[in-house]
Amino acid sequence: MRIATWNVNSIKQRLDHLATFVRSADPDVVCLQELKCVDEAFPRSEVEALGYNVVTHGQKAYNGVAILSKRPLEDVRRGLPGDEGDEQARYLEGVISTATGAVRVASIYLPNGNPIGTPKFDYKLAWMDRLRVHARSLLALEEPLVLCGDYNVIPQPEDAYDPAAWSNDALFQPESRAKFRELLNLGLVDAVRACSDQPGLYSFWDYQAGAFQRNNGIRIDHLLLSAQAQDRLRTASIRKEVRGWDKPSDHVPVIVDLDIE
């Protein structure tokens, strides 16, 4: 089973890119973030024509997440538990049944949190606390679990081309990184780092100042695996070439292959 995560930065603007990507990479599941549209405006028929079942949790002009799956999605959850008043569309979860058992997948668009010292940063940290609590409950199910998405967290200095440039950014604050470590400490595994400690592995490059051409990037798009998923992990990869396409998203797809049929 091939599972991909991708912040498309507007599904309407990147629909052709999505089609090109899925035809070349042939993922079984694609978790999308930053759709920037309500559910009714999502190009459902076009994506279904690519061979996918579609579930969405959209929001006008901002946020929005989706899961595309070649197999039907069951037990769908829209929204992260823990705050009934949270109207931001940032979390979507579903279960995919296979010949060898079920796989639970989530598409996550974690808050950016900038600028620090404001309610936006407080919201980010509180959201991460809610995610940790929910992840703990999911891990208790003892099933293959893949928490995919744009986490808006640079875990370690080696996950940035120029760590010092991010010292005042919410993505690299000690509090953000500590809460990411708390997630990992539940027993989750960062799929990319489980497969490679190579430097220069990034998933985001800013549009400004030729960042992509200089590989001045950061790694903020992650797939976190439960022990049952890690046991089935074959490979993880970052599709850097997608950032070089015409009018690209500033993020690229990140992929894991699991030994699940």
C-alpha positions in Angstrom: 0.0 0.0 0.0 1.4 3.4 -1.1 0.3 6.3 1.0 1.1 9.9 0.1 0.6 13.2 1.9 0.6 16.6 0.1 -0.2 20.2 0.9 -1.5 21.2 -2.5 -2.0 24.9 -1.6 -5.4 25.1 -3.4 -6.9 22.1 -5.0 -8.6 24.1 -7.7 -5.2 25.5 -8.8 -3.3 22.2 -8.6 -5.9 19.7 -10.0 -3.8 19.1 -13.0 -0.7 18.6 -10.8 -2.7 16.1 -8.7 -3.7 14.2 -11.8 -0.1 14.1 -13.1 1.2 13.0 -9.7 -1.3 10.1 -9.1 -0.8 8.8 -12.6 3.0 8.6 -12.2 3.2 7.6 -8.5 0.1 5.5 -8.4 -0.6 5.9 -4.7 -3.4 3.8 -3.1 -4.2 6.7 -0.6 -3.5 10.4 -0.9 -4.0 12.8 2.0 -4.3 16.4 0.9 -4.1 19.6 2.9 -4.9 23.3 2.4 -7.7 22.6 -0.1 -9.0 26.2 0.3 -12.6 25.3 -0.7 -15.8 24.1 0.9 -16.8 20.4 0.4 -19.3 21.3 -2.3 -16.6 23.1 -4.4 -14.1 20.2 -4.3 -13.6 18.8 -7.8 -15.0 15.4 -6.8 -16.0 14.0 -10.2 -12.6 14.8 -11.6 -10.8 13.1 -8.8 -13.2 10.1 -8.8 -12.4 9.8 -12.5 -8.7 9.2 -11.5 -9.9 6.1 -9.6 -10.4 7.3 -6.1 -13.1 7.4 -3.5 -13.1 10.9 -1.9 -13.9 12.3 1.6 -13.4 15.9 2.4 -13.5 18.3 5.3 -13.4 21.7 3.6 -13.6 25.4 4.6 -14.1 28.5 2.5 -10.9 30.1 1.3 -8.8 28.5 4.1 -7.5 25.2 5.4 -9.4 22.1 4.3 -8.3 18.4 4.2 -9.1 15.4 2.1 -8.4 11.7 1.8 -8.5 10.0 -1.6 -8.5 6.2 -1.5 -8.7 3.5 -4.2 -10.7 1.4 -1.6 -13.8 2.7 0.2 -13.2 4.7 3.4 -15.1 3.8 6.5 -15.4 5.1 10.1 -14.8 8.7 8.8 -14.2 11.4 11.4 -14.2 15.1 10.5 -12.5 17.4 12.9 -10.1 16.8 15.8 -11.7 16.0 19.1 -11.2 18.1 22.2 -12.7 21.5 21.2 -16.3 21.6 20.0 -16.0 25.3 19.2 -13.1 24.8 16.8 -14.4 25.5 13.3 -11.2 25.2 11.4 -11.1 22.3 8.9 -7.7 20.7 9.8 -8.3 17.0 10.6 -9.9 14.1 8.7 -9.6 10.4 9.5 -10.8 7.2 7.9 -10.3 3.4 7.9 -9.4 1.4 4.8 -10.2 -2.3 4.8 -7.8 -4.5 2.9 -7.3 -8.3 2.3 -4.9 -8.4 5.3 -6.7 -6.1 7.7 -7.6 -2.4 8.3 -5.4 0.6 8.0 -6.4 3.9 9.7 -5.2 7.1 8.0 -5.5 10.7 9.0 -5.0 13.9 7.0 -3.6 16.7 9.2 -3.1 20.4 8.6 -1.6 21.5 11.8 -1.9 25.3 12.6 1.0 27.5 11.5 1.1 29.4 14.7 2.7 32.7 13.5 3.4 35.2 14.9 4.7 33.8 18.1 3.5 35.5 21.3 -0.1 35.8 19.9 -3.3 33.7 20.2 -2.3 32.0 16.9 0.7 30.4 18.6 -1.4 29.4 21.6 -3.9 27.8 19.3 -1.1 25.8 17.6 0.1 24.4 20.9 -3.3 23.6 22.2 -4.2 21.9 18.9 -1.0 19.8 19.3 -2.1 18.8 22.8 -5.5 17.7 21.4 -3.7 15.7 18.6 -1.6 13.9 21.2 -4.6 12.9 23.3 -6.4 11.6 20.2 -3.4 9.8 18.9 -3.0 8.0 22.2 -6.6 6.7 21.9 -5.9 5.6 18.3 -2.7 3.8 19.3 -4.7 1.8 21.9 -6.5 0.2 18.9 -3.3 -1.6 18.0 -3.8 -1.3 14.3 -1.7 0.1 11.4 -2.1 3.9 11.8 -0.6 6.6 9.5 -1.0 10.2 10.7 -0.2 12.1 7.5 0.1 15.8 6.9 1.6 19.3 7.0 2.6 19.5 10.7 4.1 23.0 10.4 6.9 21.8 12.6 10.6 21.5 11.8 11.6 18.6 14.1 15.4 19.1 14.2 18.0 21.5 12.9 19.0 19.1 10.2 15.4 19.4 8.8 16.2 23.0 7.7 18.7 24.3 5.2 19.3 27.4 7.5 18.0 26.7 11.0 19.0 30.1 12.3 16.6 31.7 9.8 13.7 30.0 11.5 14.7 30.9 15.1 11.8 33.4 15.5 9.3 31.3 13.6 6.5 29.2 15.2 7.6 26.2 13.1 10.9 26.0 14.9 10.1 27.1 18.5 11.2 24.9 21.3 7.6 24.5 22.4 6.4 23.3 18.9 9.3 20.9 18.6 8.7 19.6 22.2 5.1 18.8 21.4 6.1 17.0 18.2 8.5 14.9 20.3 5.7 14.2 22.7 3.8 12.7 19.8 6.7 10.5 18.9 7.1 9.5 22.5 3.7 7.9 22.3 5.3 5.3 20.1 4.9 6.9 16.7 7.7 6.8 14.2 8.7 9.5 11.6 8.7 7.4 8.4 11.2 9.5 6.5 13.8 9.5 9.3 13.2 5.8 9.9 14.4 5.2 6.4 17.2 7.9 6.1 19.3 10.2 8.1 20.5 11.9 5.0 20.8 15.8 5.2 19.0 18.0 2.7 15.7 16.2 2.8 13.0 18.9 2.6 9.3 19.0 1.7 8.8 22.8 1.5 10.5 25.6 -0.3 9.4 29.2 -0.1 8.3 30.9 -3.3 10.7 33.8 -2.6 14.4 34.4 -3.4 15.1 31.3 -5.4 14.7 29.0 -2.4 14.0 25.9 -4.4 16.9 26.5 -6.8 19.3 26.7 -3.8 17.6 23.9 -2.0 16.8 26.3 0.9 14.0 24.2 2.3 12.5 22.7 5.4 10.9 19.4 6.2 7.5 20.0 7.8 5.4 17.3 6.0 5.5 14.1 8.0 4.0 10.6 8.1 3.9 9.2 11.6 3.4 5.5 11.9 2.2 3.3 14.7 4.3 0.3 15.6 2.0 -1.9 13.5 2.5 0.3 10.5 6.3 0.6 11.1 6.6 -3.2 11.1 5.3 -3.0 7.5 7.3 -0.1 6.3 9.3 -0.7 3.1 10.4 2.8 2.0 9.7 6.5 2.4 10.4 9.1 -0.2 10.0 12.8 -0.9 9.0 13.8 -4.5 11.2 16.9 -4.8 10.8 17.1 -8.5 7.2 18.2 -8.1 8.4 21.5 -6.8 10.0 22.2 -10.2 6.7 22.0 -12.1 5.0 25.0 -13.5 3.1 27.1 -10.9 3.7 24.5 -8.1 2.6 24.2 -4.5 5.3 25.3 -2.2 5.1 21.7 -0.7 5.8 18.4 -2.4 4.3 14.9 -1.8 5.9 12.6 0.7 5.2 8.9 0.3 5.5 5.7 2.3 5.2 2.1 1.0 3.8 -0.4 3.5 3.8 -4.1 3.1 0.0 -4.3 3.1 -2.0 -5.7 0.1 
